[in-house]
Amino acid sequence: AYHHSLTYTEPARQAGVVAQAEAAARRALELDPDQPVAAATQALLVPVYRNWAKAEPLFEKARRLHPKEPSVLAGYGRLAFGLGRIKDAGAMTAESIAADAYIPTHRQLHAMALWADGRIEEAELAIKKALALWPRHYALWFLRFYMLAHAGLVDEALAFAADPAGRPPAVPAEDLERQVASIRALQSRV
């Protein structure tokens, strides 16, 4: 519970929540060394970037103990993606979606893994399915926008961005316009 609450905790309190989560996980593992939720928490709390060697064994243990936990599968998938193990990332994120189909960021990571693996049609289908569920989710929306643009479909990307009703609500218009301007510059390259 502590790990999931970090998403909604103001930055000034996050260190305290992390400390609580780490303490709870340590205590649970003292009581039961194979406690799956504690193992998952330990894996998910490690900042993955530049901690790959530390994170991977924690994810392996968490996955062994909690093989269907969507957050563990997606977290391990994110680690694999960062290490360039794209096929592994795609497989793990597919498993995370099978375990819980209603976590938008897992679908985003899955579509990214498919795209990076050159499975363009599958990536397109994955992002379209995700956007059907969450049409204005910022991560899904931007992935679709960039997939269109970098597939040489700049006009489609710009049309997608031109619909104000379909845009993510939390993104300031001026920030979005900067992104649109960068994609508009691609028109001279395709």
Salt bridges, closest charged atoms under 4 A:
GLU10 OE2 - ARG13 NH1 3.78
GLU30 OE1 - ARG27 NH1 3.18
GLU56 OE2 - ARG85 NH2 2.71
GLU69 OE1 - HIS66 NE2 3.78
ASP88 OD2 - ARG85 NE 3.15
GLU95 OE2 - ARG63 NH2 2.76
ASP117 OD1 - LYS87 NZ 2.99
ASP117 OD2 - ARG119 NH1 3.66
GLU122 OE1 - ARG119 NH2 2.73
GLU124 OE1 - ARG144 NH1 2.41
ASP175 OD1 - ARG178 NH2 2.27
GLU177 OE2 - ARG167 NH2 3.35
